[in-house]
């Protein structure tokens, strides 16, 4: 899930950079190890997955503490649900399916080639570079890692400088479970990230902002390094008037407040029928207070990751206020929010327009723009006139209308009558399209993303292809007539 601001250029919380010399040393070490073992066996790959599984399962408390330390306040439940459980389920699913994915798949050769046969072999790419985000620091590092290991690769992983405690924990645990020529965690900030983008990896995965992704593409072009970009965007929700409003509100708010909205697939703006906006707002305020009767001292209400991002989100809200938007905050009785806690109350923005930063940039916080609409067509046209989002959510029990909305809009992922849960379905690809990303992973899609699909043709001793080779003859004419029919 993508970060939103200056991932490669930020200077906050920057640990010591890993030198270019050290990066090159590790890369060469992994490259040589891959040359010696270019197609790891099923048992080797399963052993790697088992080691990764144990690493997570046996250190749950440490991960909860490290992530909480990085955020200042991160709900232990949110860490268990989104980081620990999802990662373990992902590894378990991949391990169960891996033998089938590794088998060569048969393809039908044209009749003129029979009895020749064709296959697709999925083989490891080699050495994979990964630059991870801060918002779900453990899960968004280890889930791609599990896919790359399942595909038989070596991996160099850089985590975000915004989560130094999690970075240090992952680095220590990886060193204890894997040799450096298999998996290496490198620390550092923007300079390490930039250096990695200039290295000749067999594939680079970058999770971050669209703005920084352009830098990544420029850098990787030097070596023609293929990239998997998992970015973000302005994710819409559209609530049809026939859908039960209370149910839509509960599901939208569950998404919006989870991890304080710091998710690349979190809803940025919600289209609500204009005559239902007041009811939506009333229900949303009640839902937020029911979920979090207190917030400032509530360990289940997560903080914004750091001061910089706190100021960024608050700046978006204040910019909207200054330009005429109505700002509605949900503050429990007795709570006093301030910069020291880095907690932001659930905030709704009404009357927003495209001149406001909050309508231009991914919010990555517990703020929701509410946009009224009269006809469904207005919402669809608004979404289609803007860069393609990573996720789109539509609330409507009418399956015909839902399918029409899905067909007429383009987004990386989508969910109908709920939000976010598409990320948790292992058999669905996860990734963006256009502005929101390039390529996808999860489950078999992740295995495929880190594999080369090699087409192989097997010729037999007796075959028909002599009929279309020189010297050409009447038999050639006859065969061509059959082929070109």
C-alpha positions in Angstrom: 0.0 0.0 0.0 1.4 3.3 -1.1 2.9 6.2 0.8 1.9 9.6 -0.3 4.8 12.1 0.2 8.4 12.3 -0.8 9.4 8.7 0.0 12.7 9.0 -1.8 13.5 12.6 -1.0 12.5 12.9 2.7 15.0 13.5 5.3 13.1 12.7 8.5 14.1 9.7 10.5 16.9 8.9 8.1 19.2 6.2 9.3 22.7 5.8 8.1 22.8 5.2 4.4 24.1 1.9 3.0 27.0 2.8 0.8 26.9 2.1 -3.0 29.9 -0.2 -2.4 28.1 -2.3 0.1 25.0 -2.4 -2.1 27.1 -3.6 -5.0 28.8 -6.2 -2.8 25.5 -7.7 -1.7 24.1 -7.6 -5.2 27.1 -9.4 -6.7 27.0 -12.0 -3.9 23.3 -12.7 -4.6 23.9 -12.7 -8.4 26.6 -15.3 -8.0 24.5 -17.4 -5.7 21.7 -17.3 -8.3 24.1 -18.4 -11.1 25.0 -21.5 -9.0 21.4 -22.3 -8.3 19.2 -20.8 -10.9 16.1 -23.0 -10.3 15.7 -23.8 -6.6 13.8 -27.0 -5.9 10.3 -27.1 -4.4 11.8 -28.2 -1.1 14.2 -25.3 -1.0 11.5 -22.8 -1.7 9.2 -24.3 0.9 12.1 -24.2 3.4 12.5 -20.4 2.7 8.7 -19.9 3.2 8.8 -21.9 6.4 11.6 -19.8 7.7 9.7 -16.6 6.9 6.5 -18.0 8.4 8.3 -18.9 11.7 10.0 -15.5 11.7 6.6 -13.8 11.8 4.7 -16.2 14.0 7.4 -16.5 16.7 8.0 -12.7 17.0 4.4 -11.3 17.0 4.9 -9.3 20.2 8.1 -7.8 19.0 6.5 -6.7 15.7 3.6 -5.2 17.6 5.9 -3.3 19.9 8.2 -2.1 17.1 5.4 -0.8 14.9 3.8 0.9 17.9 7.1 2.6 18.6 7.4 3.8 15.1 3.9 5.2 14.9 3.8 6.6 18.5 0.5 4.8 18.9 -0.5 1.9 16.6 -3.4 -0.3 17.6 -2.2 -3.7 18.5 -5.4 -5.1 17.0 -4.7 -3.3 13.7 -1.2 -4.7 13.6 -2.4 -8.3 14.3 -5.2 -8.0 11.7 -3.4 -6.2 8.9 0.3 -7.1 9.4 0.7 -10.4 11.2 -2.5 -12.3 10.2 -2.3 -11.2 6.5 1.3 -12.1 6.2 0.9 -15.5 7.8 -2.1 -16.3 5.7 -0.3 -15.2 2.5 2.7 -17.4 3.2 0.4 -20.4 4.1 -1.6 -20.0 0.9 1.5 -19.7 -1.3 3.2 -22.7 0.3 0.0 -24.8 -0.3 -0.2 -23.8 -4.0 3.5 -23.6 -4.9 4.0 -27.1 -6.3 1.2 -26.5 -8.9 2.6 -23.1 -9.8 6.1 -24.5 -10.4 4.9 -27.2 -12.9 5.4 -26.4 -16.5 2.0 -25.8 -18.2 1.3 -27.4 -21.5 0.3 -25.4 -24.6 -1.3 -26.6 -27.8 0.9 -26.4 -30.8 -0.7 -25.6 -34.2 -1.8 -28.7 -36.1 0.9 -28.1 -38.7 3.6 -28.6 -36.0 2.2 -31.9 -34.7 3.5 -34.1 -33.1 5.6 -31.3 -31.6 4.5 -29.9 -28.3 4.8 -26.6 -26.4 5.2 -25.5 -22.8 5.5 -22.5 -20.6 8.1 -22.8 -17.9 8.0 -20.2 -15.1 11.6 -19.7 -13.9 13.1 -17.3 -11.3 14.2 -13.9 -12.6 17.3 -13.7 -10.4 17.9 -10.9 -7.9 15.0 -8.7 -6.9 15.2 -5.2 -5.4 12.4 -4.1 -3.1 11.8 -0.6 -1.7 9.0 -0.7 0.9 6.6 1.8 2.5 6.0 2.9 6.1 2.2 2.6 6.5 2.1 -1.2 6.9 5.9 -1.7 7.2 6.1 -5.4 8.1 3.3 -6.7 5.9 4.2 -4.7 2.8 7.8 -5.9 3.1 7.3 -9.6 3.8 4.3 -10.3 1.6 6.2 -9.4 -1.6 9.2 -11.1 -0.2 7.3 -14.3 0.2 6.2 -14.1 -3.4 9.7 -13.5 -4.6 11.1 -16.4 -2.6 8.4 -18.7 -3.8 9.4 -17.9 -7.3 12.9 -18.9 -6.5 14.6 -15.5 -6.4 17.2 -13.7 -4.2 16.1 -10.4 -2.6 17.6 -7.1 -1.5 15.0 -5.3 0.7 15.0 -1.7 1.8 12.4 -0.7 4.3 11.2 2.9 5.0 13.4 5.2 7.0 10.1 6.4 8.8 9.9 3.0 10.6 13.4 2.5 12.1 12.3 0.2 14.9 10.5 -2.2 12.5 13.4 -1.9 10.0 15.9 -2.9 12.8 13.7 -5.8 13.9 13.2 -7.2 10.4 16.9 -6.8 9.6 17.9 -8.7 12.7 15.3 -11.5 12.1 16.1 -11.9 8.4 19.8 -12.2 9.3 19.0 -14.9 11.7 16.8 -16.8 9.3 18.5 -16.3 5.9 22.0 -16.2 4.4 22.9 -12.8 3.0 23.1 -14.3 -0.5 19.4 -15.2 -0.2 17.8 -12.2 1.5 19.5 -9.0 2.6 17.9 -6.1 4.4 19.7 -2.8 3.7 19.0 0.3 5.8 19.1 3.9 4.8 17.0 6.8 3.5 16.7 8.6 0.2 20.2 8.0 -1.0 20.1 4.3 -0.5 16.7 4.2 -2.3 18.1 6.2 -5.2 21.2 4.0 -5.4 19.0 0.9 -5.6 16.9 2.3 -8.4 20.1 2.6 -10.5 21.2 -1.0 -9.9 20.7 -3.7 -12.6 18.2 -5.8 -10.7 16.3 -8.4 -12.6 13.2 -6.7 -11.3 12.6 -3.8 -8.9 9.4 -3.4 -6.8 8.7 0.1 -5.5 5.8 0.8 -3.2 5.2 4.6 -2.8 3.8 7.7 -4.3 3.2 8.4 -8.0 5.4 11.4 -7.9 8.4 9.4 -6.8 7.6 6.6 -9.2 8.6 8.8 -12.1 12.0 9.1 -10.5 12.1 5.3 -10.2 11.2 4.8 -13.8 13.8 7.2 -15.1 16.5 5.5 -13.0 15.6 1.9 -13.9 15.5 2.8 -17.6 19.3 3.0 -17.5 19.5 -0.8 -17.1 16.1 -1.7 -18.7 15.2 -3.0 -15.3 11.5 -4.1 -15.2 9.5 -2.6 -12.4 6.5 -3.4 -10.3 5.0 -0.1 -9.1 2.4 -0.2 -6.3 1.2 3.4 -5.9 -1.8 5.2 -4.6 -4.4 7.6 -5.8 -7.7 9.3 -5.0 -10.0 6.3 -4.2 -13.7 7.0 -4.5 -16.7 5.4 -2.9 -20.1 5.8 -4.5 -23.2 5.1 -2.4 -26.4 4.5 -4.4 -29.6 5.8 -2.8 -31.1 2.3 -2.7 -28.4 0.9 -0.5 -29.0 1.0 3.3 -27.3 4.2 4.4 -26.3 3.0 7.9 -24.6 -0.1 6.4 -22.7 2.0 3.9 -21.6 4.4 6.6 -20.4 1.6 8.9 -18.3 0.0 6.2 -16.9 3.3 4.9 -15.9 4.4 8.4 -14.3 1.1 9.2 -12.0 1.6 6.3 -11.5 5.3 6.8 -10.4 5.0 10.5 -8.4 1.8 10.2 -4.7 2.8 10.7 -6.0 6.4 10.8 -6.7 6.2 7.1 -3.0 5.6 6.3 -3.6 3.1 3.5 -3.3 3.3 -0.2 -6.7 1.7 -0.7 -8.5 3.9 1.8 -11.4 6.0 0.6 -10.5 9.6 -0.1 -14.0 10.8 -1.1 -17.5 9.5 -1.0 -20.3 10.3 -3.4 -23.6 10.5 -1.5 -27.0 11.4 -3.0 -27.4 15.1 -2.2 -30.6 14.7 -0.2 -28.9 12.1 2.0 -25.7 14.0 2.9 -27.0 15.2 6.3 -28.1 11.8 7.2 -24.8 10.3 6.1 -22.9 12.8 8.2 -25.0 12.2 11.2 -24.6 8.5 10.9 -20.9 8.8 10.3 -20.3 10.9 13.4 -22.3 8.4 15.5 -20.4 5.5 14.0 -17.0 7.0 14.7 -18.0 7.7 18.4 -19.3 4.1 18.7 -16.1 2.7 17.5 -13.9 5.1 19.5 -15.7 6.6 22.5 -12.3 8.2 23.3 -9.5 8.8 20.9 -6.5 10.7 22.3 -5.7 8.2 25.0 -7.2 5.3 23.2 -4.5 2.8 22.2 -6.8 1.5 19.4 -7.0 4.9 17.7 -3.8 5.1 15.6 -1.5 8.1 15.3 -0.2 9.7 12.2 3.3 8.2 11.5 5.4 11.3 12.2 5.3 15.1 12.7 5.8 15.8 9.0 2.8 13.7 7.9 0.7 15.1 10.7 1.4 18.6 9.5 0.7 17.5 5.9 -2.8 16.2 6.7 -3.6 19.1 9.0 -2.4 21.4 6.2 -4.8 19.8 3.7 -7.7 20.3 6.1 -6.8 23.9 6.9 -6.3 24.7 3.2 -9.9 23.4 2.5 -11.2 25.4 5.4 -9.5 28.6 4.2 -11.0 28.1 0.7 -14.5 27.8 2.0 -15.1 24.2 2.8 -17.2 23.2 5.8 -15.0 21.1 8.2 -16.8 18.8 10.6 -14.7 17.1 13.3 -15.8 14.3 15.6 -14.3 14.9 19.0 -15.4 12.8 22.0 -16.3 14.7 25.1 -13.2 15.4 27.2 -10.7 14.8 24.4 -8.2 17.5 23.5 -6.3 16.8 20.3 -2.9 18.3 19.8 0.2 17.9 17.7 2.0 16.0 20.5 -0.2 12.9 20.1 -0.1 13.2 16.3 -3.8 12.0 16.4 -6.3 13.6 14.1 -10.0 13.3 14.9 -12.3 11.8 12.2 -12.9 14.8 9.9 -15.4 15.4 7.2 -15.0 18.0 4.4 -18.1 19.3 2.7 -18.2 21.8 -0.1 -14.8 20.9 -1.3 -13.7 21.7 -4.9 -10.7 20.9 -7.1 -8.8 24.1 -6.0 -8.3 22.5 -2.6 -5.2 20.3 -2.0 -7.3 17.7 -0.3 -9.1 17.1 -3.6 -5.8 16.8 -5.4 -3.5 14.8 -3.2 -3.9 11.4 -1.6 -5.1 12.2 2.0 -3.5 9.3 4.0 -5.3 10.4 7.1 -8.7 10.1 8.9 -10.3 12.8 6.7 -13.1 12.1 4.2 -14.4 14.4 1.5 -18.2 14.1 1.0 -19.4 14.9 -2.4 -23.1 15.2 -3.1 -24.6 14.0 -6.4 -28.0 13.9 -8.1 -27.5 11.3 -10.8 -25.2 8.3 -10.8 -23.8 9.5 -14.1 -22.3 12.6 -12.4 -20.2 10.4 -10.1 -19.0 8.1 -12.9 -18.0 11.1 -15.0 -16.1 12.7 -12.1 -14.1 9.5 -11.5 -13.4 9.0 -15.2 -12.2 12.5 -15.6 -9.3 12.0 -13.1 -6.3 9.7 -12.8 -7.2 6.1 -12.4 -7.5 5.1 -8.7 -6.0 2.1 -7.0 -9.4 1.2 -5.6 -13.1 2.0 -6.3 -16.0 1.1 -4.0 -19.6 0.9 -5.0 -22.5 0.4 -2.7 -25.6 -1.0 -4.4 -27.5 -4.3 -4.1 -28.6 -4.0 -7.7 -26.1 -6.2 -9.5 -26.9 -4.8 -12.9 -26.0 -1.3 -11.9 -22.9 -2.5 -10.0 -21.6 -4.3 -13.1 -22.3 -1.2 -15.2 -20.2 1.0 -12.8 -17.4 -1.6 -12.8 -17.4 -1.8 -16.6 -17.5 2.0 -17.1 -14.8 2.9 -14.6 -11.1 1.8 -14.5 -9.4 1.2 -11.2 -6.6 -1.1 -10.0 -9.0 -3.0 -7.7 -12.6 -2.7 -6.7 -15.1 -3.9 -4.1 -18.9 -3.9 -4.2 -20.8 -3.2 -0.9 -17.7 -3.0 1.2 -14.2 -1.5 1.2 -10.6 -2.8 1.5 -11.3 -6.5 1.7 -10.3 -7.1 -1.9 -6.7 -6.8 -0.7 -7.2 -9.9 1.6 -8.3 -12.3 -1.2 -5.2 -14.2 -2.1 -6.5 -15.3 -5.5 -7.2 -11.7 -6.7 -4.4 -9.7 -8.2 -3.5 -6.5 -6.3 -2.0 -3.6 -8.1 -2.8 -0.3 -9.8 -3.4 0.9 -13.3 -2.0 4.0 -14.9 -1.4 6.7 -12.3 -2.0 4.2 -9.4 0.6 1.6 -10.4 2.1 -0.9 -12.8 1.9 -4.7 -12.4 0.2 -6.7 -9.7 1.0 -9.3 -7.1 -0.6 -11.5 -4.3 -0.9 -15.2 -4.5 -0.2 -16.7 -8.0 -0.1 -13.2 -9.4 2.9 -12.5 -7.1 4.6 -15.7 -8.2 4.0 -14.7 -11.8 5.3 -11.2 -11.2 8.6 -12.5 -10.0 9.0 -15.2 -12.6 10.0 -15.3 -16.2 7.4 -17.1 -18.4 9.6 -18.9 -20.9 7.9 -20.4 -23.9 9.5 -23.7 -25.0 8.9 -25.6 -28.3 9.8 -29.3 -28.4 10.4 -30.7 -31.8 10.1 -34.4 -32.6 12.3 -36.5 -35.0 9.4 -36.9 -37.4 7.5 -33.7 -38.2 5.8 -31.9 -41.0 7.9 -28.7 -41.1 10.1 -30.0 -43.9 7.1 -29.2 -46.2 7.6 -25.4 -45.8 11.4 -25.3 -46.1 13.5 -24.8 -49.2 13.7 -26.1 -51.8 10.0 -25.2 -52.1 7.7 -27.5 -54.1 4.1 -28.3 -55.0 3.9 -29.8 -51.5 4.7 -26.4 -50.1 2.0 -24.8 -52.2 -0.5 -27.4 -51.0 0.5 -26.9 -47.4 0.2 -23.1 -47.7 -3.2 -23.4 -49.2 -4.3 -25.4 -46.2 -2.7 -22.9 -43.8 -4.0 -19.8 -45.5 -7.6 -20.6 -45.7 
